[in-house]
Amino acid sequence: MAVKQTSTEKKTKVKVSRPGIHAKSGSSKLKTSKNYKKPYAGGGR
């Protein structure tokens, strides 16, 4: 039977710098925006 090994090390999140990018999402709710995405596109709603 295999023995499970447990690790006590915790993975830490690395903060990624994105210069020039202000929003984390690639879409926008504003209809006039170039990144506008319909909320239920292709969902039949």
Buried (B, 14 or more C-beta within 10 A) or exposed (E): EEEEEEEEEEEEEEEEEEEEEEEEEEEEEEEEEEEEEEEEEEEEE
